């Protein structure tokens, strides 16, 4: 015997979350474009358009007055032949060589120290080490300028109490560069410290326990476990540190202005001098793009180097 079909409404599955069926691909694309539009407009107006304008000006004799004339590669040739630029390149290289290893090594050492779970007051020390990164570079430079002032500076006062005379370090061609590097390390290493600390906390403790069971000491664990597993973090920190070194400007402008006798005149300081004091905007634009190319090449070289090391370890 057959039964009659049930009466009433037919079953309908519940609507998807949100109360509407999924939109068409075109509608989703339009929504995504609407959300991205404000950020893309700001990025285009304040980043992409100025970069394209600077590239165009780098092939002209632009000075900010009158209509610039096209001069081809003359500005780029001047970048590689001007003795002032060669001095700035030397100073920038020296700054990078001094700053990068000191900042990276101090950040890694303190991260290893404060990653110890048995260390008391870890939160306080981590906060204290990160605070300088939050301070403005200009404010930090002013504060350090007063600290090392030969007349009223506390640092000179303390050193004189110990029988050490260093004089005015910012007017000494041999000490000015190490001093501005010291300020940069004090200001930036807290950021690198936090990155290293995050990388260390991602390393499984079971790996260290296995190494201890195999008889590995502290140095062996650091060399064969910590460093290999921090390779990506190390690459990130090194790239950021080298880019920060190549872009050094704030504390040099405040503390020395590129002196004494050009001993702290870096490439970014030279860009500022050419563009805003000498009003040679075309030359400054060309120098900016040369610095950009150097930064990209260094970053690419480090990515390739650490990428090969990671493949070898795998």
C-alpha positions in Angstrom: 0.0 0.0 0.0 1.4 3.4 -1.0 1.3 6.3 1.4 0.3 9.9 0.4 3.0 12.5 0.3 3.1 14.7 3.4 1.2 17.9 3.1 2.4 21.4 3.9 5.6 23.3 2.9 8.5 21.6 1.4 11.8 21.5 3.4 14.2 24.3 2.5 17.8 24.4 3.7 18.8 27.3 6.0 20.2 30.4 4.5 24.0 30.9 4.7 25.4 33.0 7.5 24.7 36.6 6.9 21.2 36.0 5.6 22.2 36.1 1.8 23.5 33.7 -0.7 27.1 34.1 -1.8 27.8 37.0 -4.2 28.9 36.7 -7.7 32.6 37.0 -8.5 32.1 40.4 -10.0 30.3 41.6 -6.9 33.0 40.3 -4.6 35.7 42.0 -6.7 33.8 45.3 -6.6 33.5 45.0 -2.8 37.2 44.2 -2.4 38.1 47.2 -4.7 35.9 49.5 -2.5 37.7 48.4 0.7 41.1 48.7 -0.9 40.5 52.0 -2.7 41.3 54.4 0.2 44.6 52.7 1.0 45.5 52.5 -2.7 44.7 56.2 -3.2 47.0 57.2 -0.3 49.7 54.8 -1.4 49.6 56.1 -5.0 49.4 59.8 -4.0 52.2 59.8 -1.3 54.5 56.9 -2.5 54.1 55.8 -6.1 53.6 59.2 -7.7 56.5 60.9 -5.8 58.8 58.0 -6.8 57.8 58.3 -10.5 58.2 62.1 -10.3 61.7 61.7 -8.8 62.6 59.2 -11.5 61.6 61.8 -14.1 63.4 64.6 -12.4 66.6 62.5 -12.1 67.1 62.9 -15.9 66.6 66.7 -15.8 68.4 69.8 -14.3 65.5 70.6 -12.0 66.1 73.2 -9.4 62.7 74.0 -8.2 62.6 77.2 -10.3 61.5 77.3 -13.9 60.9 74.5 -16.3 63.5 71.6 -16.0 65.4 70.6 -19.1 66.2 67.0 -20.0 69.9 66.2 -19.6 69.9 62.4 -20.0 72.4 60.5 -17.8 74.4 63.5 -16.7 73.2 63.4 -13.1 73.9 59.7 -12.8 77.4 60.2 -14.2 78.0 62.9 -11.7 76.9 60.6 -8.9 79.8 58.2 -9.7 82.4 60.9 -10.3 81.7 63.6 -7.7 84.4 63.5 -4.9 81.8 64.6 -2.3 79.6 61.6 -3.2 82.6 59.3 -3.0 83.3 60.6 0.5 79.6 60.1 1.4 79.8 56.5 0.1 82.8 55.8 2.2 81.2 57.3 5.3 78.0 55.3 4.7 79.9 52.1 4.3 81.8 52.8 7.5 78.6 53.6 9.3 77.0 50.3 8.0 80.1 48.3 9.0 80.1 49.7 12.5 76.3 49.7 13.1 75.1 46.4 11.7 77.2 43.9 13.6 77.0 45.8 16.9 73.2 46.3 16.8 72.5 42.7 15.6 75.0 41.1 18.1 73.8 43.1 21.1 70.1 42.4 20.2 70.8 38.7 19.8 72.8 38.4 23.0 70.2 40.2 25.1 67.4 38.1 23.5 69.3 34.9 24.5 69.7 36.2 28.0 66.1 37.3 28.5 64.7 34.1 26.9 65.8 32.2 30.0 62.5 31.2 31.8 64.2 31.3 35.2 65.3 35.0 34.9 63.4 37.3 37.3 61.8 40.5 36.2 61.8 39.5 32.5 58.8 41.7 31.6 60.5 44.8 33.1 63.8 44.3 31.3 62.1 43.5 28.0 60.0 46.7 28.2 63.0 48.8 29.3 65.1 47.6 26.3 62.3 48.3 23.8 61.4 51.8 25.1 64.3 53.6 23.2 62.8 52.3 19.9 59.6 54.2 20.7 61.5 57.5 21.2 61.8 59.8 18.3 65.3 59.7 16.6 65.5 63.5 16.8 64.7 63.6 20.5 67.2 60.8 21.2 69.8 62.7 19.3 69.2 65.9 21.2 69.4 64.0 24.5 72.7 62.4 23.6 74.1 65.7 22.4 73.6 67.1 25.9 74.9 63.9 27.5 78.3 64.2 25.6 78.5 68.0 25.8 82.0 68.9 27.1 80.7 71.6 29.4 77.3 70.4 30.8 77.2 66.8 29.7 76.7 64.1 32.4 78.8 61.6 30.5 81.8 63.9 30.4 81.3 64.7 34.0 81.3 61.1 35.1 84.3 60.3 32.9 86.3 63.2 34.4 85.5 61.9 37.8 87.3 58.7 36.7 90.3 60.6 35.3 89.2 60.2 31.6 89.1 63.2 29.3 87.4 62.7 25.9 86.7 66.3 25.0 84.0 67.3 22.5 83.4 64.0 20.7 81.1 65.6 18.2 83.8 67.9 17.0 86.4 65.2 16.7 86.7 63.7 13.2 87.7 60.3 14.6 85.1 60.1 17.3 82.0 61.7 15.7 81.1 58.7 13.6 81.3 56.1 16.4 79.2 58.5 18.5 76.4 58.8 16.0 76.6 55.0 15.5 76.2 54.5 19.3 73.1 56.6 19.3 71.6 54.5 16.4 72.4 51.3 18.2 70.8 52.5 21.4 67.7 53.7 19.5 67.2 50.7 17.2 68.5 47.5 18.8 65.3 47.2 20.9 63.3 46.4 17.8 65.8 43.8 16.6 65.8 42.4 20.2 62.1 41.8 20.1 62.3 40.1 16.7 65.1 37.8 17.9 63.1 37.0 21.1 60.1 36.0 19.0 62.3 33.8 16.9 63.9 32.1 19.9 60.5 31.4 21.4 59.4 29.6 18.2 62.2 27.0 18.6 60.8 23.9 20.2 62.3 23.1 23.6 62.3 19.4 22.6 65.2 20.2 20.2 67.3 21.6 23.0 66.4 18.6 25.2 67.5 16.2 22.5 70.8 18.2 22.1 71.4 18.0 25.9 70.8 14.3 25.8 73.4 13.9 23.1 75.9 15.7 25.3 75.9 19.1 23.5 77.1 22.0 25.6 75.8 25.6 25.6 78.1 26.7 22.8 77.4 23.6 20.7 73.6 24.1 21.2 73.9 27.7 20.2 76.0 26.9 17.1 74.1 23.8 15.9 70.6 24.5 17.1 69.9 28.1 17.7 71.7 29.8 14.8 70.4 27.4 12.1 66.8 27.7 13.4 67.1 31.5 13.6 68.4 31.8 10.0 65.2 33.4 8.6 65.0 35.7 11.6 68.7 36.6 11.2 68.2 37.4 7.5 65.2 39.7 8.4 67.1 41.5 11.1 70.3 41.9 9.0 68.3 43.3 6.1 66.5 45.8 8.3 69.7 46.8 10.1 71.6 47.4 6.8 68.7 49.4 5.3 68.5 51.5 8.5 72.3 52.1 8.2 72.1 53.1 4.5 69.3 55.5 5.4 71.1 57.1 8.4 70.1 60.8 8.6 68.2 62.0 11.7 70.8 61.8 14.4 73.6 62.9 12.1 71.6 66.0 11.0 70.9 66.9 14.7 74.2 66.0 16.2 76.9 66.8 13.6 75.2 68.1 10.5 77.6 65.9 8.5 80.7 67.3 10.1 83.3 67.7 11.4 85.0 68.2 8.1 82.6 65.9 6.3 83.5 62.9 8.5 79.8 62.0 9.1 78.4 63.1 5.7 76.4 60.1 4.5 74.5 59.5 1.3 71.1 60.6 2.7 72.8 63.7 4.1 74.2 64.3 0.7 70.7 63.9 -0.9 69.4 66.5 1.6 72.3 68.9 0.9 71.9 68.6 -2.9 68.1 68.9 -2.9 67.4 71.5 -0.2 70.5 73.6 0.1 72.1 73.5 -3.3 68.7 73.2 -5.0 70.0 70.6 -7.4 66.8 68.5 -7.3 67.7 66.5 -10.4 71.0 65.4 -9.0 69.4 64.6 -5.6 66.8 62.5 -7.3 69.4 60.5 -9.2 71.4 59.9 -6.0 68.2 58.7 -4.4 67.7 56.1 -7.1 71.3 55.0 -6.9 70.8 54.5 -3.1 67.6 52.6 -3.7 69.3 50.3 -6.2 72.1 49.6 -3.7 69.6 48.8 -1.0 67.7 46.4 -3.2 70.9 44.7 -4.3 72.1 44.2 -0.7 68.7 42.8 0.3 68.6 40.4 -2.7 72.2 39.2 -1.9 71.2 38.5 1.7 68.0 36.6 0.6 70.0 34.5 -1.8 72.7 33.8 0.8 70.3 32.7 3.6 68.1 30.9 1.1 71.1 28.7 0.1 72.0 28.1 3.8 68.5 27.0 4.5 68.6 24.5 1.6 71.9 23.1 2.8 70.5 22.6 6.3 67.4 20.9 4.8 
